[in-house]
Amino acid sequence: MRYRVGVDVGGTFTDFLLMDAGGRTAVHKELSSPADPSEAVLRGLTELARGEASNLEAFLARVSIIVHGTTVTTNAVLTGKTARTGLLTTRGFRDALQMRRGIREEMYDNRYHPPEPIVPRWLRLPVTERVAADGALVTPLDAAGVERAAQRFLGEDIEAVAVCFLHAHANAKNERAAARIVRRLMPHAYLSVSSEVIPQVRYYERTSTTVLNAAVGPILARYLGNLTAKLAAARYRGALLIMQSNGGVAVPAAVSRLAATTLLSGPAAAPAAGLACMTLYHDKSFVTMDMGGTSFDTALVRDGEPAVSASASVNRYALALPSMEINTIGAGGGSIAWIDQGGLLRMGPASAGADPGPACYARGGIEPTCTDANLVLGYLSTEYFAGGRIRLDTGAAQRAITGRIAKPLGLSLEQAAHGMVQVINVNMAAAIREISVQKGYDPREFPLVCAGGAGPLHAAGIAAELGIARIVVPRDSSIFCAAGMLRTDLRHDYVRSCAQTLGGSAAGSGRVRRLVREMLAEARRALAGEGIPRARQRMRFQLDLRYTGQYHEVTVDVSAQSLAAVNWKAVRERFHAQHDRLYGYALRAEGTAVELLNARLSASGVTHKPALPREPRRGRGCARALKGKRPAYLSERKDYREIPVFDGDRLGHGNRLQGPAIIESANTSILVPVSWRAEYDVLGNCVLSAPAVRKRRSA
Amino acid sequence: MKRKIDPIEVAVLQRRLKSITGEMGLTLLRTTRSPILNEARDFVTGLYDARGRMLEQTEYIPVLAFALQPACENVIRFFGDDIHPGDVILHNDVFSGGNQNNDVAVFKPIFDGKTLVAWAACKGHQADIGGAVQGGYNPEAREVWQEALRIPAVKVYERGRLRRDVWNLIFANIRLGIVEEDIKAQIGGATVGERGFQALLKRFGRRRLDQLLDALFDSTERRVRHEIAAIPDGIYRGESHAFYDGVTDGTKMKINLAVTVKGEAITFDFSGSAPQTAGFVNAPYSATASALLLTFLMLIDPDIPHNAGILRPIRIVNPEGSFLNARFPAATTFGNSITGPTSDAIFRAFAEALPRMVTAGWNRFLGFAVSGNDPRHRRPYVDILFLSLKGGSGGTWSADGYDHIGLINCAGGILAQDYEMFEIHDPHFLLKHEYLQDSAGAGRWRGGVGVETEFEIRGENVTGVAFGDGVEEEARAFGLFGGKPGSRNEIRLDYPDGTARFAKTKEIVRGIPRGTRFSQTAGGGGGYGDPFERPPGEVLADVKNELVSVAAARKDYGVWIDPQSFALDAGKTAALRGAKT
């Protein structure tokens, strides 16, 4: 028997999904250990072993793959706790990072702040050197200047150094020379060099990406070092794969070199998980939401394709690496309630996290959180949170909410708690609106695939806010991303700038072929190193093309054949067609020259994905799963009522029940509001439907 | 029977309209050739109803907030029932609703069957528009024909067929080939808008769509009226000046503004402002209206949608013949650039009524449009050098000004060129582009920081056209409630022969030789509130980052910082600050 394990480290919980060769799954949740997240990983693996009646070593001997997602890098940037980073720039240009080209995203809001620079100005050190736009070396590197800068960094306890010089995409000589000096003088520093991270033209984007990479590099390296050492100590010999922002996975050595590829990886497996649980339905378009302890992630999948964009941003800094389009806000069970200057109740983005956690964890937390509100409102059980492993203290939750929110606002305890839930629901609905309504899609046309430990309590409230009438809560919703990770492929993205007129000269075409061959060799090496044979390697080539004189490019898929044969005619034709579809016109007839800016390669290694097991059908009746009744606050009645509580682990295919009700499982609770209905499908998904839909369907 | 209006449906429609105009804008960003369009984003996209009322628009820079509707209304008046599916109409004329000669609009009518239901439109600042000077900024112009080719409403496509004769007539009078390509890109953008609107028609049906749009206008109007009602009734006066008319040294043009707030209505009256000038420092009506609207939008809830409903409670009195509404055939290309002085007057007027919403003065920009030949490709080039003209904005209550944001006309919507793309496109070799120390006006909330730029010009036959303001001491970004003004603008040319000169604010500098070093400082914004009340820790951070000098920290902020150790001396600081009161 061989196991595969998905491990998803979140801000509050670390989630585990175990899958055996037959598709049978087991789920586990462990409180995260923010100081060293690998501790929780090992604790959780030990628990999984116990569940399989084994010890850790014997269990790990039977595990072939661990797929691991981590938000250590993301959290570091969002909380400003990145590595102490220094930046070397070309003299005269040390502010490009902070300037962000002078954009203010909100043009009419004069109080809109720029984000804090990841490297403050006094740690951005200029050195004398210069390369021209065509790659010509104008001023050789001032080696002594680099040495002085490195000494200064040493004096400031700098852990990571980013090097980004002008036009290093065209000639990396000075950058490499500077990197060698830094490496010699600062052997322990994490080094991030722009021509290695992203050899692509555009100084601000390259600087920002290189700096982000540096700022999280030591954090990821430290973490993965800890983790692999602990796994090695437990004699693990299987593969370890790390989730990346592009929706694929890679080995630890690869992501350590390019730590920034993990920056948006936390939620990147959600679309894959969503697609798996929606296989039953005709809707290949849906919205996923995942509400954990700290953050809320949402993505739109259309026609079975999650959206991937060539560049993204983290905390409003450019990240020029391919990433899943996922909207993340600070909203989760740990979100802290507070009152703003205008006397309005606010929720988050600050979170109590795992430590000290919500007040009701009774671990020293005194701030009122979303989880405290859910407990006070009767949606959570004091006895059965996290499968009964955390006993919740209602008194502590009441004290926190009363003292910090209810009293200052002159509200009753339950009014305050209910207000907290409403405010956080509106925040989460707005985040979904951004990826649907604001892109021109009506969320009412999409089902909501709801995940995360805290998600199913809020899903109906969010859906009501948006007019969404159907919610699918997957069986393993609390470990949604961990489940998605077992269904992702290995993936590496490569890019090379090669500015030229497409087909303008034989030398130019030769250069493209050479750079493409170089990327291909690199990709094949990487995948082979990850144990992927040629037969399971998929190469997707793309060229960034534009008409001569345009400033922006269209990324066009091109076949390996047309690249090898330098069939630019076919490539041009694809570009014309795509340009017309996107922008309403093409310049085919005019014979306008087409320019090439970058060549890209996305290399995948296809992994085996077991089929999901199907459940046998039971009757509709849920009586045997009824655990009892308890008072819960119903917003429709503005008061508490006794409502039935069901054991979710005893409900399955065919079971149907009517709200108001609470369905409790080991790791999640579903709130079924008044007049909503819950029904279990063959995959064990719990499908919630609003009253209006049923009426429409039966009519 | 009138169906009940579903507010969610209205909200979804509004967001969809927004996303259509956003997609049109994306088309322009991605496909145009001129950096003024795709890097500086000097364009607007919009959808208008059959009567020309704004349904939704996305202005990438705020000064275009009111740039399309008057022109659209003019097109409809002119063509009457001679509008057909497949028509494409161009327009730029400032005396029939245009806002600036260089801003050429493309209008595409949208039909439901045979009925005209809406318009898709894009307007962008063209790299050239004919006239006496390449690029269109001609400080020597005394009438419109010396500035530009006038394009009143003209069909370039009729029922889907290109009118080659008309097309050729227009582009035979414009210097740069890229303008022709950029107009094609704008037609592409309008087509994207048309497709999007057709999808809405299919989804809602025409009647339902009309009802929802009415509901949308009404809701927007209600929100604006609500905002106006919150301002205490009264008459508020604000005054400011524009400097140098480009003809006579030392000239000063006054803007005289009286704002009357009465209940839910507001009137902006510019009567008594300076008469129109002999040169090009004049605004067409639409340009002044845009300047006013963009400043007003900064004083109200930023979430209010941009449609015709926003205009209903606003009345503008701007008598013809002043430099804010010049008479035919005045030269007016400088008109958009009077936005700075206009918004200064508006902020000053509201300082009393809305002290927490207004900002101190923004840096008045000074631009330098260069054109010449690029010896690398043996082709002409033109650039407005957006990277060097972006100064700081004014501080406001509870927030410092924004660094390197640029002119208020654009409010951070305009991007500085990326250095590498700048050097690939222009024959210029950059030497420096960094924040400028001590440029920000001191204040409890300081102004935004300005920048300094240096590069070597490696083009041939280069001409520079300076246009802007902010060089005189008096023209610095003003401080508010005790805050200090920001620093001045300046452009300096160091010629290869060792001589040097400064550019005036409105001037054509001809024959700039290859090898000339161009240096510019764009000043900081004005400070808000007493700088002695700024927390010393914030001053220290600025000193450590070399944004404020040790000397300025002492003099302007009363904060004593040791120049070697960067240690804050609390005792000396208290003494300095105590001495003032």
Interface residues (C-beta under 8 A of the other chain):
Chain A: G92 F93 R94 D95 A96 Q98 M99 R101 G102 I103 R104 E105 E106 M107 Y108 D109 N110 R111 Y112 H113 P114 P120 R121 W122 A132 A133 L166 H167 H169 V201 R202 Y203 Y204 E205 R433 V437 Q438 K439 G440 D442 G467 A499 Y547 G549 Q550 Y551 H552 V554 H579 L582 Y583 G584 Y585 L587 T592
Chain B: I8 A11 V12 R15 R16 K18 S19 I20 E23 T27 L29 R30 T31 T32 R33 P35 N38 E39 I61 P62 I178 E181 K184 A185 I187 G188 G189 A190 T191 V192 R195 G196 L294 L297 M298 P302 M357 T359 K390 S393 G394 T396 S398 A399 Y402 D403 H404 I405 G406 C410 A411 G412 G413 I414 L415 A416 Q417 D418 Y419 E420 M421 E423 I424 H425 F429 L430 L431 K432 H433 E434 Y435 V451 E454 K544 N545 E546 L547
